[in-house]
Protein backbone atom coordinates (compact mmCIF):
# COMPACT_ATOMS: atom_id res chain seq x y z
CA UNK A 1 0.00 0.00 0.00
CA UNK A 2 2.92 2.42 0.48
CA UNK A 3 3.32 2.83 -3.28
CA UNK A 4 -0.14 4.40 -3.70
CA UNK A 5 -0.16 6.83 -0.79
CA UNK A 6 0.60 9.97 -2.79
CA UNK A 7 -0.02 9.15 -6.42
CA UNK A 8 -1.78 11.30 -9.01
CA UNK A 9 -2.70 10.24 -12.53
CA UNK A 10 -4.21 12.69 -15.01
CA UNK A 11 -5.10 12.75 -18.68
CA UNK A 12 -5.51 16.12 -20.33
CA UNK A 13 -4.28 18.68 -22.81
CA UNK A 14 -1.27 20.93 -22.34
CA UNK A 15 -2.18 24.60 -21.97
CA UNK A 16 1.14 25.98 -23.22
CA UNK A 17 4.62 24.85 -24.19
CA UNK A 18 6.67 23.53 -21.27
CA UNK A 19 9.20 25.93 -19.76
CA UNK A 20 12.63 24.36 -19.24
CA UNK A 21 14.94 25.87 -16.62
CA UNK A 22 18.65 25.12 -16.26
CA UNK A 23 20.35 26.00 -12.99
CA UNK A 24 24.00 26.89 -12.35
CA UNK A 25 24.32 23.66 -10.36
CA UNK A 26 23.62 21.69 -13.55
CA UNK A 27 20.14 20.60 -12.48
CA UNK A 28 17.27 20.87 -14.96
CA UNK A 29 13.60 21.49 -14.12
CA UNK A 30 10.48 22.00 -16.19
CA UNK A 31 7.10 23.62 -15.57
CA UNK A 32 3.95 22.93 -17.58
CA UNK A 33 0.17 23.03 -17.20
CA UNK A 34 -2.43 20.42 -18.06
CA UNK A 35 -6.19 20.93 -18.40
CA UNK A 36 -8.64 18.22 -17.41
CA UNK A 37 -12.32 18.49 -18.27
CA UNK A 38 -15.45 16.71 -17.21
CA UNK A 39 -19.07 17.23 -18.20
CA UNK A 40 -22.36 16.54 -16.51
CA UNK A 41 -26.00 17.59 -16.69
CA UNK A 42 -27.18 20.08 -14.11
CA UNK A 43 -30.58 19.95 -12.38
CA UNK A 44 -32.16 21.67 -15.42
CA UNK A 45 -30.81 18.98 -17.76
CA UNK A 46 -28.30 21.34 -19.35
CA UNK A 47 -24.86 20.02 -20.19
CA UNK A 48 -22.14 21.69 -18.11
CA UNK A 49 -18.44 21.30 -18.80
CA UNK A 50 -15.88 22.13 -16.15
CA UNK A 51 -12.16 22.48 -16.81
CA UNK A 52 -9.50 22.42 -14.13
CA UNK A 53 -5.88 23.46 -14.60
CA UNK A 54 -3.06 21.57 -12.91
CA UNK A 55 0.56 22.68 -12.54
CA UNK A 56 3.21 20.12 -13.51
CA UNK A 57 6.88 20.05 -12.60
CA UNK A 58 9.69 17.58 -13.19
CA UNK A 59 13.45 17.29 -12.72
CA UNK A 60 16.39 15.69 -14.53
CA UNK A 61 15.96 13.56 -17.64
CA UNK A 62 12.16 13.62 -17.34
CA UNK A 63 12.29 17.42 -17.34
CA UNK A 64 14.56 17.50 -20.40
CA UNK A 65 12.23 15.28 -22.42
CA UNK A 66 9.13 17.20 -21.30
CA UNK A 67 10.86 20.46 -22.21
CA UNK A 68 11.49 19.23 -25.76
CA UNK A 69 8.12 17.63 -26.49
CA UNK A 70 5.41 19.11 -24.25
CA UNK A 71 3.74 21.53 -26.68
CA UNK A 72 0.49 23.43 -26.30
CA UNK A 73 -2.58 21.35 -27.19
CA UNK A 74 -0.96 17.91 -27.03
CA UNK A 75 -2.84 15.28 -25.07
CA UNK A 76 -0.79 13.51 -22.41
CA UNK A 77 -1.19 11.18 -19.45
CA UNK A 78 0.96 12.02 -16.44
CA UNK A 79 1.70 10.19 -13.22
CA UNK A 80 3.43 11.58 -10.18
CA UNK A 81 2.94 12.87 -6.67
CA UNK A 82 1.05 15.86 -5.31
CA UNK A 83 3.29 18.55 -3.80
CA UNK A 84 2.52 21.80 -1.97
CA UNK A 85 5.09 24.55 -1.64
CA UNK A 86 5.39 28.21 -0.70
CA UNK A 87 7.51 30.80 -2.45
CA UNK A 88 7.94 34.57 -2.44
CA UNK A 89 6.73 36.52 -5.47
CA UNK A 90 8.47 39.58 -6.93
CA UNK A 91 6.77 41.83 -4.37
CA UNK A 92 7.97 39.64 -1.48
CA UNK A 93 4.54 38.15 -0.70
CA UNK A 94 4.21 34.48 0.21
CA UNK A 95 2.44 32.42 -2.46
CA UNK A 96 1.23 28.85 -2.15
CA UNK A 97 1.18 26.46 -5.07
CA UNK A 98 0.01 22.89 -5.52
CA UNK A 99 1.62 20.92 -8.32
CA UNK A 100 2.12 17.42 -9.61
CA UNK A 101 5.76 16.31 -9.59
CA UNK A 102 5.76 14.14 -12.71
CA UNK A 103 7.63 10.86 -12.63
CA UNK A 104 6.14 9.29 -15.78
CA UNK A 105 4.20 10.45 -18.81
CA UNK A 106 2.76 9.12 -22.05
CA UNK A 107 1.82 10.97 -25.21
CA UNK A 108 -1.73 10.17 -26.28
CA UNK A 109 -1.96 12.09 -29.56
CA UNK A 110 -1.81 10.07 -32.74
CA UNK A 111 1.45 10.57 -34.59
CA UNK A 112 1.22 13.16 -37.33
CA UNK A 113 1.67 11.84 -40.85
CA UNK A 114 3.96 13.92 -43.09
RASULSUL-V179292 format. One record per helix or strand of 3 or more residues. SS is the DSSP state (H for helix, E for strand). FROM is the first residue (numbers start at 1). TO is the last residue. If there is no record, write none. Layout:
ss->SS from->FROM to->TO
ss->SS from->FROM to->TO
This chain:
ss->H from->2 to->4
ss->E from->8 to->14
ss->E from->19 to->22
ss->E from->28 to->41
ss->E from->47 to->59
ss->H from->60 to->69
ss->E from->75 to->88
ss->E from->94 to->107
